[in-house]
Amino acid sequence: MDAVDRQILTLLVQDGRRTYDDIATRVALSPPSVRRRVDRLQADGALHGFTAILDHAALGWTTEALVELFFAPGTLLEEVAATLRDYPEVVEAWSVTGEADAIARVRTRSNADLERLIRALQEDGSVLRTRSQVILSALVTRPASA
């Protein structure tokens, strides 16, 4: 990956709907050259795709929280991932260091729905307890950088 590839990625992160012509003008290449580079970046795994960015609150998903999960001893990460995949409200989850075994970022329509989700996770059997923080507002949001 060279500096031009990084420029192309930066432009696509800013606006994934940019045309090859627009990118070509900005990086001083021909549109076919830009397309070949984008195709290569995808094939190499540096670029996973193009996406729309939604306003979840406008769609009715007004509660977002980080839920720390504490699992029973001996619970494997694959089991943790499988458990969390069963809940569509879980939008991201990570294994972490520290007290908790995992942290999940969840989105629900309301605080009551968040409470139902937490109860469901706790009733799952492998989750011993949870600790949650409701997100009040985003202070910093950055797109990925090249």
N, CA and C atoms as an extended XYZ file, in Angstrom:
438
Properties=species:S:1:pos:R:3:atomname:S:1:resname:S:1:resid:I:1 pbc="F F F"
N         0.844       -1.168        0.000 N   MET     1
C         0.000        0.000        0.000 CA  MET     1
C         0.892        1.234        0.000 C   MET     1
N         0.624        2.121       -0.934 N   ASP     2
C         1.425        3.334       -1.028 CA  ASP     2
C         0.589        4.557       -0.650 C   ASP     2
N         1.176        5.736       -0.806 N   ALA     3
C         0.504        6.980       -0.418 CA  ALA     3
C        -0.760        7.224       -1.241 C   ALA     3
N        -0.748        6.843       -2.501 N   VAL     4
C        -1.936        7.034       -3.341 CA  VAL     4
C        -3.070        6.128       -2.860 C   VAL     4
N        -2.748        4.887       -2.514 N   ASP     5
C        -3.762        3.989       -1.964 CA  ASP     5
C        -4.383        4.594       -0.703 C   ASP     5
N        -3.539        5.163        0.141 N   ARG     6
C        -4.047        5.786        1.373 CA  ARG     6
C        -4.953        6.980        1.058 C   ARG     6
N        -4.580        7.764        0.057 N   GLN     7
C        -5.430        8.887       -0.365 CA  GLN     7
C        -6.782        8.378       -0.855 C   GLN     7
N        -6.752        7.326       -1.647 N   ILE     8
C        -7.990        6.760       -2.174 CA  ILE     8
C        -8.874        6.279       -1.027 C   ILE     8
N        -8.285        5.576       -0.072 N   LEU     9
C        -9.059        5.099        1.075 CA  LEU     9
C        -9.639        6.258        1.874 C   LEU     9
N        -8.846        7.299        2.082 N   THR    10
C        -9.327        8.472        2.824 CA  THR    10
C       -10.521        9.092        2.103 C   THR    10
N       -10.439        9.227        0.797 N   LEU    11
C       -11.546        9.796        0.022 CA  LEU    11
C       -12.789        8.917        0.107 C   LEU    11
N       -12.610        7.601        0.068 N   LEU    12
C       -13.758        6.694        0.154 CA  LEU    12
C       -14.378        6.693        1.553 C   LEU    12
N       -13.546        6.854        2.582 N   VAL    13
C       -14.091        6.944        3.943 CA  VAL    13
C       -14.931        8.213        4.073 C   VAL    13
N       -14.478        9.309        3.474 N   GLN    14
C       -15.221       10.571        3.529 CA  GLN    14
C       -16.557       10.451        2.795 C   GLN    14
N       -16.560        9.741        1.671 N   ASP    15
C       -17.783        9.577        0.879 CA  ASP    15
C       -17.645        8.314        0.035 C   ASP    15
N       -18.276        7.249        0.503 N   GLY    16
C       -18.192        5.964       -0.181 CA  GLY    16
C       -18.876        5.941       -1.538 C   GLY    16
N       -19.607        6.994       -1.872 N   ARG    17
C       -20.298        7.049       -3.168 CA  ARG    17
C       -19.531        7.867       -4.204 C   ARG    17
N       -18.303        8.255       -3.878 N   ARG    18
C       -17.491        8.996       -4.848 CA  ARG    18
C       -17.324        8.159       -6.113 C   ARG    18
N       -17.293        8.823       -7.234 N   THR    19
C       -17.057        8.127       -8.497 CA  THR    19
C       -15.557        7.931       -8.697 C   THR    19
N       -15.222        6.978       -9.550 N   TYR    20
C       -13.813        6.783       -9.888 CA  TYR    20
C       -13.264        8.042      -10.557 C   TYR    20
N       -14.095        8.739      -11.342 N   ASP    21
C       -13.657        9.988      -11.985 CA  ASP    21
C       -13.269       11.025      -10.943 C   ASP    21
N       -14.111       11.183       -9.908 N   ASP    22
C       -13.829       12.169       -8.867 CA  ASP    22
C       -12.528       11.819       -8.134 C   ASP    22
N       -12.398       10.562       -7.757 N   ILE    23
C       -11.181       10.136       -7.055 CA  ILE    23
C        -9.966       10.327       -7.951 C   ILE    23
N       -10.087        9.944       -9.216 N   ALA    24
C        -8.965       10.062      -10.162 CA  ALA    24
C        -8.474       11.502      -10.255 C   ALA    24
N        -9.405       12.447      -10.305 N   THR    25
C        -9.035       13.864      -10.369 CA  THR    25
C        -8.256       14.280       -9.131 C   THR    25
N        -8.669       13.786       -7.978 N   ARG    26
C        -8.056       14.198       -6.717 CA  ARG    26
C        -6.692       13.545       -6.462 C   ARG    26
N        -6.446       12.365       -7.074 N   VAL    27
C        -5.170       11.673       -6.831 CA  VAL    27
C        -4.279       11.631       -8.071 C   VAL    27
N        -4.701       12.341       -9.126 N   ALA    28
C        -3.914       12.454      -10.360 CA  ALA    28
C        -3.643       11.107      -11.035 C   ALA    28
N        -4.708       10.304      -11.142 N   LEU    29
C        -4.650        9.039      -11.889 CA  LEU    29
C        -5.830        8.987      -12.849 C   LEU    29
N        -5.832        8.006      -13.715 N   SER    30
C        -6.980        7.805      -14.590 CA  SER    30
C        -8.054        7.009      -13.830 C   SER    30
N        -9.320        7.166      -14.198 N   PRO    31
C       -10.376        6.381      -13.538 CA  PRO    31
C       -10.133        4.864      -13.590 C   PRO    31
N        -9.672        4.297      -14.722 N   PRO    32
C        -9.399        2.857      -14.717 CA  PRO    32
C        -8.297        2.467      -13.716 C   PRO    32
N        -7.290        3.330      -13.560 N   SER    33
C        -6.230        3.050      -12.577 CA  SER    33
C        -6.795        3.064      -11.163 C   SER    33
N        -7.683        4.010      -10.883 N   VAL    34
C        -8.307        4.074       -9.562 CA  VAL    34
C        -9.127        2.811       -9.326 C   VAL    34
N        -9.880        2.406      -10.330 N   ARG    35
C       -10.696        1.200      -10.174 CA  ARG    35
C        -9.827       -0.027       -9.880 C   ARG    35
N        -8.727       -0.164      -10.601 N   ARG    36
C        -7.826       -1.301      -10.356 CA  ARG    36
C        -7.292       -1.260       -8.927 C   ARG    36
N        -6.936       -0.073       -8.454 N   ARG    37
C        -6.431        0.049       -7.084 CA  ARG    37
C        -7.514       -0.292       -6.061 C   ARG    37
N        -8.728        0.191       -6.284 N   VAL    38
C        -9.833       -0.114       -5.366 CA  VAL    38
C       -10.096       -1.618       -5.368 C   VAL    38
N       -10.124       -2.220       -6.546 N   ASP    39
C       -10.330       -3.675       -6.632 CA  ASP    39
C        -9.229       -4.426       -5.881 C   ASP    39
N        -7.982       -3.961       -6.025 N   ARG    40
C        -6.866       -4.616       -5.331 CA  ARG    40
C        -6.986       -4.422       -3.817 C   ARG    40
N        -7.359       -3.227       -3.385 N   LEU    41
C        -7.530       -2.965       -1.957 CA  LEU    41
C        -8.622       -3.870       -1.361 C   LEU    41
N        -9.670       -4.105       -2.136 N   GLN    42
C       -10.711       -5.028       -1.678 CA  GLN    42
C       -10.188       -6.457       -1.644 C   GLN    42
N        -9.493       -6.870       -2.683 N   ALA    43
C        -8.966       -8.240       -2.745 CA  ALA    43
C        -7.950       -8.492       -1.632 C   ALA    43
N        -7.174       -7.468       -1.282 N   ASP    44
C        -6.177       -7.603       -0.216 CA  ASP    44
C        -6.782       -7.510        1.185 C   ASP    44
N        -8.052       -7.133        1.268 N   GLY    45
C        -8.723       -7.044        2.560 CA  GLY    45
C        -8.574       -5.707        3.266 C   GLY    45
N        -7.927       -4.738        2.622 N   ALA    46
C        -7.786       -3.415        3.240 CA  ALA    46
C        -9.101       -2.639        3.197 C   ALA    46
N        -9.927       -2.941        2.222 N   LEU    47
C       -11.222       -2.282        2.041 CA  LEU    47
C       -12.284       -3.375        2.040 C   LEU    47
N       -13.149       -3.325        3.047 N   HIS    48
C       -14.145       -4.386        3.193 CA  HIS    48
C       -15.444       -4.093        2.487 C   HIS    48
N       -15.691       -2.872        2.111 N   GLY    49
C       -16.941       -2.569        1.428 CA  GLY    49
C       -17.317       -1.121        1.608 C   GLY    49
N       -18.501       -0.820        1.186 N   PHE    50
C       -19.024        0.533        1.228 CA  PHE    50
C       -20.325        0.461        2.010 C   PHE    50
N       -20.592        1.486        2.797 N   THR    51
C       -21.736        1.399        3.685 CA  THR    51
C       -22.458        2.728        3.802 C   THR    51
N       -23.720        2.662        4.167 N   ALA    52
C       -24.490        3.854        4.490 CA  ALA    52
C       -24.395        4.068        5.999 C   ALA    52
N       -24.378        5.304        6.423 N   ILE    53
C       -24.322        5.621        7.844 CA  ILE    53
C       -25.715        6.081        8.265 C   ILE    53
N       -26.304        5.357        9.192 N   LEU    54
C       -27.663        5.626        9.617 CA  LEU    54
C       -27.697        6.449       10.892 C   LEU    54
N       -28.764        7.209       11.055 N   ASP    55
C       -29.031        7.895       12.313 CA  ASP    55
C       -29.989        6.990       13.078 C   ASP    55
N       -29.452        6.213       13.999 N   HIS    56
C       -30.249        5.211       14.701 CA  HIS    56
C       -31.358        5.829       15.535 C   HIS    56
N       -31.108        6.994       16.114 N   ALA    57
C       -32.152        7.665       16.897 CA  ALA    57
C       -33.333        8.028       15.998 C   ALA    57
N       -33.051        8.477       14.776 N   ALA    58
C       -34.127        8.821       13.843 CA  ALA    58
C       -34.935        7.589       13.449 C   ALA    58
N       -34.328        6.411       13.563 N   LEU    59
C       -35.020        5.161       13.238 CA  LEU    59
C       -35.707        4.554       14.463 C   LEU    59
N       -35.642        5.252       15.596 N   GLY    60
C       -36.326        4.787       16.792 CA  GLY    60
C       -35.473        4.026       17.784 C   GLY    60
N       -34.190        3.863       17.496 N   TRP    61
C       -33.275        3.158       18.411 CA  TRP    61
C       -32.595        4.227       19.264 C   TRP    61
N       -33.270        4.667       20.330 N   THR    62
C       -32.830        5.848       21.069 CA  THR    62
C       -31.931        5.559       22.258 C   THR    62
N       -31.824        4.306       22.666 N   THR    63
C       -30.985        3.963       23.819 CA  THR    63
C       -29.786        3.161       23.345 C   THR    63
N       -28.611        3.623       23.740 N   GLU    64
C       -27.372        2.905       23.421 CA  GLU    64
C       -26.611        2.736       24.726 C   GLU    64
N       -26.004        1.576       24.900 N   ALA    65
C       -25.302        1.306       26.152 CA  ALA    65
C       -24.109        0.403       25.904 C   ALA    65
N       -23.178        0.459       26.842 N   LEU    66
C       -22.077       -0.495       26.908 CA  LEU    66
C       -22.398       -1.426       28.059 C   LEU    66
N       -22.399       -2.712       27.777 N   VAL    67
C       -22.742       -3.705       28.789 CA  VAL    67
C       -21.521       -4.581       29.022 C   VAL    67
N       -21.002       -4.527       30.235 N   GLU    68
C       -19.899       -5.406       30.615 CA  GLU    68
C       -20.508       -6.751       31.014 C   GLU    68
N       -19.920       -7.821       30.522 N   LEU    69
C       -20.439       -9.161       30.775 CA  LEU    69
C       -19.414       -9.983       31.544 C   LEU    69
N       -19.893      -10.635       32.572 N   PHE    70
C       -19.056      -11.488       33.408 CA  PHE    70
C       -19.586      -12.906       33.268 C   PHE    70
N       -18.804      -13.785       32.653 N   PHE    71
C       -19.244      -15.142       32.352 CA  PHE    71
C       -18.774      -16.133       33.405 C   PHE    71
N       -19.440      -17.265       33.448 N   ALA    72
C       -19.053      -18.344       34.354 CA  ALA    72
C       -17.648      -18.813       33.987 C   ALA    72
N       -16.852      -19.211       34.991 N   PRO    73
C       -15.503      -19.716       34.710 CA  PRO    73
C       -15.555      -20.869       33.700 C   PRO    73
N       -14.600      -20.854       32.794 N   GLY    74
C       -14.523      -21.918       31.800 CA  GLY    74
C       -15.321      -21.653       30.535 C   GLY    74
N       -16.082      -20.545       30.487 N   THR    75
C       -16.848      -20.222       29.284 CA  THR    75
C       -15.881      -19.812       28.180 C   THR    75
N       -15.969      -20.448       27.040 N   LEU    76
C       -15.067      -20.176       25.922 CA  LEU    76
C       -15.521      -18.950       25.137 C   LEU    76
N       -14.560      -18.259       24.511 N   LEU    77
C       -14.895      -17.081       23.718 CA  LEU    77
C       -15.891      -17.401       22.611 C   LEU    77
N       -15.800      -18.593       22.042 N   GLU    78
C       -16.741      -18.984       20.987 CA  GLU    78
C       -18.164      -19.030       21.536 C   GLU    78
N       -18.310      -19.483       22.779 N   GLU    79
C       -19.633      -19.514       23.415 CA  GLU    79
C       -20.130      -18.102       23.680 C   GLU    79
N       -19.233      -17.229       24.124 N   VAL    80
C       -19.589      -15.835       24.363 CA  VAL    80
C       -20.089      -15.213       23.059 C   VAL    80
N       -19.330      -15.390       21.983 N   ALA    81
C       -19.713      -14.827       20.684 CA  ALA    81
C       -21.055      -15.389       20.222 C   ALA    81
N       -21.253      -16.685       20.382 N   ALA    82
C       -22.516      -17.306       19.965 CA  ALA    82
C       -23.689      -16.742       20.762 C   ALA    82
N       -23.501      -16.576       22.052 N   THR    83
C       -24.560      -16.011       22.893 CA  THR    83
C       -24.918      -14.611       22.419 C   THR    83
N       -23.921      -13.774       22.202 N   LEU    84
C       -24.171      -12.385       21.833 CA  LEU    84
C       -24.755      -12.253       20.435 C   LEU    84
N       -24.385      -13.157       19.529 N   ARG    85
C       -24.939      -13.120       18.170 CA  ARG    85
C       -26.446      -13.384       18.164 C   ARG    85
N       -26.951      -14.049       19.190 N   ASP    86
C       -28.384      -14.346       19.266 CA  ASP    86
C       -29.241      -13.106       19.511 C   ASP    86
N       -28.629      -12.006       19.893 N   TYR    87
C       -29.367      -10.789       20.225 CA  TYR    87
C       -29.085       -9.707       19.183 C   TYR    87
N       -30.055       -9.378       18.346 N   PRO    88
C       -29.814       -8.365       17.306 CA  PRO    88
C       -29.509       -6.977       17.871 C   PRO    88
N       -29.853       -6.745       19.126 N   GLU    89
C       -29.548       -5.455       19.746 CA  GLU    89
C       -28.055       -5.269       19.983 C   GLU    89
N       -27.303       -6.362       20.018 N   VAL    90
C       -25.844       -6.291       20.189 CA  VAL    90
C       -25.251       -5.926       18.836 C   VAL    90
N       -24.688       -4.715       18.746 N   VAL    91
C       -24.144       -4.255       17.466 CA  VAL    91
C       -22.631       -4.459       17.359 C   VAL    91
N       -21.963       -4.548       18.494 N   GLU    92
C       -20.535       -4.851       18.537 CA  GLU    92
C       -20.254       -5.507       19.878 C   GLU    92
N       -19.229       -6.322       19.907 N   ALA    93
C       -18.810       -6.913       21.183 CA  ALA    93
C       -17.328       -7.235       21.088 C   ALA    93
N       -16.669       -7.105       22.226 N   TRP    94
C       -15.223       -7.314       22.266 CA  TRP    94
C       -14.852       -8.157       23.470 C   TRP    94
N       -13.844       -9.000       23.337 N   SER    95
C       -13.223       -9.604       24.515 CA  SER    95
C       -12.241       -8.562       25.023 C   SER    95
N       -12.116       -8.457       26.328 N   VAL    96
C       -11.333       -7.367       26.900 CA  VAL    96
C       -10.474       -7.860       28.062 C   VAL    96
N        -9.530       -7.043       28.459 N   THR    97
C        -8.779       -7.300       29.682 CA  THR    97
C        -9.517       -6.615       30.825 C   THR    97
N        -9.142       -6.936       32.036 N   GLY    98
C        -9.778       -6.307       33.188 CA  GLY    98
C       -10.769       -7.242       33.840 C   GLY    98
N       -11.678       -6.690       34.611 N   GLU    99
C       -12.638       -7.494       35.362 CA  GLU    99
C       -13.624       -8.227       34.459 C   GLU    99
N       -14.200       -7.508       33.506 N   ALA   100
C       -15.224       -8.108       32.637 CA  ALA   100
C       -14.570       -9.058       31.637 C   ALA   100
N       -15.346      -10.029       31.182 N   ASP   101
C       -14.863      -10.953       30.151 CA  ASP   101
C       -15.098      -10.399       28.758 C   ASP   101
N       -16.158       -9.600       28.620 N   ALA   102
C       -16.494       -9.019       27.326 CA  ALA   102
C       -17.276       -7.736       27.559 C   ALA   102
N       -17.273       -6.888       26.544 N   ILE   103
C       -18.097       -5.683       26.550 CA  ILE   103
C       -18.892       -5.684       25.255 C   ILE   103
N       -20.188       -5.419       25.382 N   ALA   104
C       -21.061       -5.343       24.218 CA  ALA   104
C       -21.619       -3.934       24.088 C   ALA   104
N       -21.624       -3.426       22.868 N   ARG   105
C       -22.319       -2.163       22.587 CA  ARG   105
C       -23.688       -2.561       22.065 C   ARG   105
N       -24.713       -2.081       22.720 N   VAL   106
C       -26.074       -2.472       22.363 CA  VAL   106
C       -26.912       -1.239       22.036 C   VAL   106
N       -27.912       -1.438       21.167 N   ARG   107
C       -28.867       -0.399       20.812 CA  ARG   107
C       -30.264       -0.948       20.990 C   ARG   107
N       -31.085       -0.210       21.718 N   THR   108
C       -32.476       -0.608       21.924 CA  THR   108
C       -33.376        0.601       21.687 C   THR   108
N       -34.671        0.323       21.597 N   ARG   109
C       -35.627        1.409       21.366 CA  ARG   109
C       -35.885        2.237       22.624 C   ARG   109
N       -35.664        1.645       23.785 N   SER   110
C       -35.971        2.359       25.023 CA  SER   110
C       -35.159        1.772       26.174 C   SER   110
N       -35.202        2.457       27.313 N   ASN   111
C       -34.554        1.931       28.511 CA  ASN   111
C       -35.218        0.628       28.938 C   ASN   111
N       -36.531        0.536       28.782 N   ALA   112
C       -37.234       -0.695       29.141 CA  ALA   112
C       -36.743       -1.859       28.278 C   ALA   112
N       -36.512       -1.616       26.996 N   ASP   113
C       -35.981       -2.672       26.121 CA  ASP   113
C       -34.558       -3.044       26.519 C   ASP   113
N       -33.770       -2.059       26.941 N   LEU   114
C       -32.425       -2.342       27.430 CA  LEU   114
C       -32.502       -3.242       28.662 C   LEU   114
N       -33.406       -2.926       29.563 N   GLU   115
C       -33.562       -3.736       30.768 CA  GLU   115
C       -33.972       -5.173       30.419 C   GLU   115
N       -34.876       -5.331       29.459 N   ARG   116
C       -35.284       -6.680       29.016 CA  ARG   116
C       -34.097       -7.440       28.426 C   ARG   116
N       -33.288       -6.757       27.627 N   LEU   117
C       -32.112       -7.393       27.030 CA  LEU   117
C       -31.138       -7.845       28.111 C   LEU   117
N       -30.876       -6.982       29.082 N   ILE   118
C       -29.941       -7.338       30.157 CA  ILE   118
C       -30.476       -8.529       30.945 C   ILE   118
N       -31.762       -8.520       31.226 N   ARG   119
C       -32.356       -9.674       31.929 CA  ARG   119
C       -32.206      -10.955       31.114 C   ARG   119
N       -32.459      -10.859       29.820 N   ALA   120
C       -32.341      -12.038       28.955 CA  ALA   120
C       -30.908      -12.558       28.956 C   ALA   120
N       -29.941      -11.666       28.899 N   LEU   121
C       -28.536      -12.086       28.943 CA  LEU   121
C       -28.216      -12.765       30.268 C   LEU   121
N       -28.712      -12.208       31.358 N   GLN   122
C       -28.437      -12.777       32.676 CA  GLN   122
C       -29.130      -14.131       32.863 C   GLN   122
N       -30.262      -14.317       32.216 N   GLU   123
C       -30.992      -15.579       32.337 CA  GLU   123
C       -30.434      -16.658       31.418 C   GLU   123
N       -29.506      -16.269       30.548 N   ASP   124
C       -28.920      -17.193       29.577 CA  ASP   124
C       -28.249      -18.380       30.249 C   ASP   124
N       -27.680      -18.178       31.435 N   GLY   125
C       -27.022      -19.261       32.150 CA  GLY   125
C       -25.527      -19.105       32.242 C   GLY   125
N       -24.889      -18.664       31.165 N   SER   126
C       -23.431      -18.516       31.219 CA  SER   126
C       -23.016      -17.123       31.702 C   SER   126
N       -23.938      -16.160       31.667 N   VAL   127
C       -23.649      -14.814       32.145 CA  VAL   127
C       -23.973      -14.755       33.633 C   VAL   127
N       -22.938      -14.534       34.443 N   LEU   128
C       -23.140      -14.462       35.890 CA  LEU   128
C       -23.706      -13.111       36.310 C   LEU   128
N       -23.182      -12.049       35.692 N   ARG   129
C       -23.678      -10.711       36.005 CA  ARG   129
C       -23.276       -9.752       34.899 C   ARG   129
N       -23.874       -8.579       34.948 N   THR   130
C       -23.561       -7.523       33.983 CA  THR   130
C       -23.376       -6.204       34.729 C   THR   130
N       -22.733       -5.281       34.041 N   ARG   131
C       -22.630       -3.913       34.530 CA  ARG   131
C       -22.771       -3.027       33.291 C   ARG   131
N       -23.641       -2.029       33.365 N   SER   132
C       -23.970       -1.256       32.169 CA  SER   132
C       -23.742        0.233       32.351 C   SER   132
N       -23.447        0.868       31.250 N   GLN   133
C       -23.379        2.319       31.179 CA  GLN   133
C       -24.192        2.749       29.975 C   GLN   133
N       -25.217        3.581       30.213 N   VAL   134
C       -26.008        4.127       29.112 CA  VAL   134
C       -25.234        5.292       28.517 C   VAL   134
N       -25.152        5.326       27.215 N   ILE   135
C       -24.433        6.389       26.512 CA  ILE   135
C       -25.363        7.596       26.402 C   ILE   135
N       -24.920        8.734       26.905 N   LEU   136
C       -25.738        9.947       26.862 CA  LEU   136
C       -25.559       10.705       25.552 C   LEU   136
N       -24.300       10.887       25.142 N   SER   137
C       -24.039       11.577       23.878 CA  SER   137
C       -22.655       11.182       23.388 C   SER   137
N       -22.456       11.324       22.097 N   ALA   138
C       -21.149       11.045       21.482 CA  ALA   138
C       -20.293       12.301       21.581 C   ALA   138
N       -19.117       12.172       22.131 N   LEU   139
C       -18.205       13.299       22.241 CA  LEU   139
C       -17.226       13.345       21.063 C   LEU   139
N       -16.794       12.185       20.603 N   VAL   140
C       -15.879       12.088       19.461 CA  VAL   140
C       -16.332       10.920       18.608 C   VAL   140
N       -16.498       11.166       17.328 N   THR   141
C       -16.818       10.102       16.379 CA  THR   141
C       -15.929       10.324       15.167 C   THR   141
N       -15.133        9.313       14.854 N   ARG   142
C       -14.227        9.415       13.721 CA  ARG   142
C       -14.439        8.251       12.780 C   ARG   142
N       -14.397        8.518       11.501 N   PRO   143
C       -14.351        7.376       10.580 CA  PRO   143
C       -12.968        6.749       10.637 C   PRO   143
N       -12.877        5.519       10.216 N   ALA   144
C       -11.562        4.862       10.169 CA  ALA   144
C       -10.656        5.685        9.258 C   ALA   144
N        -9.372        5.669        9.555 N   SER   145
C        -8.442        6.412        8.715 CA  SER   145
C        -7.488        5.451        8.029 C   SER   145
N        -6.977        5.899        6.902 N   ALA   146
C        -6.081        5.053        6.115 CA  ALA   146
C        -4.667        5.161        6.612 C   ALA   146
